[in-house]
């Protein structure tokens, strides 16, 4: 079996872990399904947003998710090799030599042009099998997909391919998590125009029509169609500070470590590489075995906070690859004390959004950058 982690922590030796609540992911999934009343395609790309691709996929299959979504062929192959039988859509672009692997492993292909469809049809014919595809329409993101203004001919031409089952059609929002939804509504209008071509030409729509990512699930119910694609909200994190929290969600991930060293730092003895922090009085400090090699961004140096014994304390000095130092002032801490990097202890809390703010990035990047050398432990 291929593991979600490079390091197997079955013996509990690694003090730095990511703890994942499967029950919380389950609750978030249920709340999304109840709120939207549509089929649900959980998005599991990038190691399930840092939560562990295989284990979350197993949970989603247990919950009878209608479809699973990943970004790359390799992610789909990993799931198939580890017993996941649910339908899987690969959302990203493809190259020709990947197509046989899609077809042989019953993975659904994103078809983003007529030339791609031609390649898929030819390969499926050679293998004497049918290929399942979802058509990708670009309504304003400008990554992959047929432009909405060229989509009528694209849809008409799809009928010529005899070795393809066109199972779905979809698009993707650029700004659905914003306060200003004008561009999102323009994209939705364009996608509805594309769908109207099926009626205009007396064609049957594909079974699955989907456009709503996390932001649109929360803010644009008219974009839910008959399937929605929750990404970051499945894991209990809202996609932006501006988005309306119309569905109750709670984070499933906590990032924890332990104190491995206690010291008193005296004036004239700066901390860490580059000597960026120095005290003017005796200060108690602790060392924690986590760093940018684990995904704890170096740019959070002298900004981030951790929790020990129910209180928040600042990180001092530059964050190293494998270690950080926190100033606990005149407080006490001991070797093996639990340290919260993301999560809650008593009334103190550090959120994924906090790390994103300190790193000047977005919560997505925080979650997906937690390295696979950090073991995932499932509750």
N, C-alpha and C positions, 0 to 999 in steps of 0.2 A: 504494500500500500504506500502511495506517495503521501507524505505528511505535509501539513500546512506550514510546518516550521522546519528550519534547518537544525535547530537544537531540540532534542527530545528531552522534555523536563519531567519524565515519568518518575524520576527519583527525587524531584523537588529541589535539586541542587542549585539551580539558577535563581538568584534572589530577585531579579528583575523579570516581571511577567506582565502579560496582558490577560486580564480576567474578563471573560465574555459570559454574559447572562443569556442563555438560550431561551429562557422563559420570557425575558424582555423582548427579544427579537420576535418571538411568537406573538406576544401581546401587540407589538407594533404592527405586525402583519395583519392580525385580526382586525385591529382598529382601522387600518387602511382599507381592507376588504369591505368592512361594514359601511364605512363612510362613502366609498365610491360606488358600491353595488355592482362592480364590474369584475371581469377576470383580472388576475394580477400576475405580472411578470416581474418577480424580484430580480434586481440587478446585483450580480455577484462578482463583478470584475474587480481587478486589483486586490486579489485575496479577500474578496467580500468586504471591501473598504477597510481592510486591516483586521477583520474579525475571523478570518480563516475560511478559505473558499470551500474546501471539502465538507467541513463540519456544518457550515451554514447551508450548503446545498442539500446535505442529508436531512437537515431540519425542514427545509422548504419542500422536499419531496414527501416527507412525513405529513406535512400540512396540506398536501395535494395542490401546491401552487400550479397554476395553469401552464406556465412556461418559465424557463430560467433564462436570464440574459447575461452574457459575458462579452468581453471586448475582443478577445483573440482566439484563434483556433486552438492554441496550446491549452488554454483554460478549459475549453470544451472537451478536448481529448483527455485531460486529466480527470474530469468528472466521469466520462464514459469508462475509463480504465478502472475507476474506483466504484463502479456499480450504480451510478446515477442514470436512471432510465427516463426521467422526465424530458419533455421537449426542451431543446436548448437552442436559442438564437445567438449567433455570433454577430455582434452589432457593428464591428469594424469592417474596414475595407479588406479585400482579398487579392491575392496574386494567383496566377494560373496553376502553379504546381501544388497549391493547397487544396484545390477542388476535390480530387479523389478522396482525400482524408475526410472532408465533410460528408461526402456521400456514403462512404463505407461505414462511417460511425454515426449515421443518422443525425447529423448536425444541420441545423437550418442556416442557410446562407443569406446574407444581406446582398441583394442584387441592386447595384447602384448605377447601372448603365446597360444599354443594349449589347455592347461588346462583352460585358461580364455575363449577361444572360446567354449569349451565344456560346461562350466558353463552357458555362455550366451545362448547357443542353448537350453540347458535343461530348463532354466527359461522361455525363450520365448515360448517354446512348452507348458509348464504348463499354461502360460497366454493366449495361443492360439493367439499369436501375432508374428510379425516379428521384430527382433532387428536389428538396423542399426549399423554397425561397420566400423572403419577405422583400417587397419592393421598397427602396428608400427614396423618398422625395425630399429634395432640399428646398425648404420654404424660407430660408433666410439665415442659416448658420454658416453656409459656404465651406463645408468640410467634404463630405461625400454625398452622393445622391443626384438624381436627375432634377434639374431645376424645374420648379413648378410651372414655369411658362413653356417648358418643352414636354410636359408630362402627358399631354393628350396623345401625341403620337407614340410615346413610350408605352402607354397602356394598350393602345391598339395593336402595337407590334408584338406584345407578349403572347398573343394567341398562337403565334407561329411555332412556338417551341413545344415539342411533343414529349420531351423527357423531363419536364419541370412541372411541379405542383406549386402554383402561386398561392401560398397559404395566408399571406398577410401583406399589408401595406402600412408604412409608417413615416413619420417625420420627427424632428426634434427641435425643441425650443432653445432659443438663445438667451431669453430674458424673463422667463416665467417666474423667477424668484424675486423680481424687482417690485418696488412701489409702483412704478409706471409700467402698466401692462399694455401700452399701446402697440409696441412692436410684437409682443406675444399674440395679441389679438389679430394683428395683420398677418402673422404666420398662420394662425388658425384659419383665417378667411381664405388664405391661399390654399391650404390643405383641403378645406371643404370644397373649393372650386375644383381641385383635382379629383376628389371623390365624385363630384357631379358628372364627370365624364363617363362613369360606369352606367348611370341612368340614361345619359344622352345617347349612348351607343348600345343600349339594351344589353349591357354586360353584367355578369354577376360579380358583385364585390368579393374580394378575398374574405376568408373567414375572420381574420383578426385585423382590426383597424386600431392603431395605437399611436399616441403622440405625447401623452402626459407624463413628464418626468416628475421629480419630487415637487418642484415649484408649482407646476400646473395641477398636480393632484390637490395641493392645498388651496390654490387660488383661482383655478379655471375649470370648474366642473363641466362646462360645455365642451372641454377638450378631452374628456375621459373616454369617449367613444365606447368600445366594448372591451378594452383592456388597458390597464395603466402600468407604468414602469417605475415603481418606487426604487430609488437608489439610496441616498444618504438617510432618508427618513425611515427606511426599514430598520436602521440601526439606532434610531432615536435622536438623530441630530438634524436640526432644521437647516435648510440650504443657505440661508442668509439671515442677517439680523432684521431685514426689512419684511420678510415674508410673513403672511398671516398664519398664525398657528391654529388652523381650523380643525386639526386632528390631534388628539392627545398622544404624545409620544414621549418616551423616556430613553436616555442613553443605555446601551447594552454593554459598553466597554469601559473598563477601568484599567489604568496603567499604574502598576505598583512596583516598588523596589524596597530595599532595606538599608539601614545605616550599616556601613562597614568600617567606619573610623570616626573617632571623636578627637578634637584637638582644641587648643586655645591658640588663636592667632594674635600675635603681639604687633604693636606699631613698628613700621619699617620693614614688614615682611609681606609683600604683595602676593596675591593669589593667582595661580594659573599661568598658562602661556600668555605672553604679552604683558603680563603684570598690570592688568587693567583695573584691579580693585585693591585698595589698601585701607587698613583701619587706622584710626587715630587713638584707639583705646583697645584694651584687651577684649577680644570677642571669641565666643565659643562657636565652633563650626563643625559640621559633619560632612563626610564624604559618602557619596551614593554611587553605586556601580552602574551608571547609565550615561550615555553621551550621544553625540551626533551619529556615531556608528550604529546606534539603535533607532535613529530617527528623531532624537531629541535635538532640535535644530540649534546649531551654533549661534545663529543670529538672535537667539533669545538670551544670550549672555547678559548678565547684569539687569535682566528684566523679569525673567520667569520667577514663579513662586512654586514651592512644594508645600505639602502638609505633613507635619510630624506631630504626634500626640495632640491632634485636634486643633493645631494652630498653623497658620501660614507663615512661611519664612522665605526670604529672597535668595535666589542663586547669586553667588558672587564669583567674579573672575570669569574668564572665557570658558565656555563649555568645551570639554575635551572629547575625544572620540569615544572614550569608555567611562568617564567619570565626571561628576559635577560636585561642587562644594556649595553648601548652603550656610548662611549666617543665622545662628539661632540666638544671637545676642547674649542675654544673661540667663536663658532658659536651659533646661536639661534635656538630653537625649542620650540614648544608649545604643551600643552595637546590637543589631538585629531588630531595632525598632522599625515598624512599618512606615514606609514613605509613600505618599500619594502623589503621583505625577499628573494623572487625570482621574477624577473621581471625588468621592465625598468621605469624610471622616468626622464623626460627630456633626457639628454644624458648619464646619469649614468645607469648602468645595473649590476645586479647580476644574474647569470645563475644557472641552475640546476647543470651544470658541475663545477661551482665554489664551490658550497656546497659539491659536491662529492670530489673535491680536498682537501678542508679543513677537511673533515671527513675521508680522505684516503679510499674512497669507489668508487662505480660506480653510474652513474645517475639513474639507475634502482632502487637502494636501497633508494636514496633520495626521489624519487617520491612515491614509494610504502609504505614508512614509515610515510608519512604525515597522522596523526591519523584521524580517522573518527569523533573525537570530534571537528575537524575543519570543519565548514560548507562549503559546496561547493555552490558557487553562479554562475549561468550560464548566460553568455552574449548572 
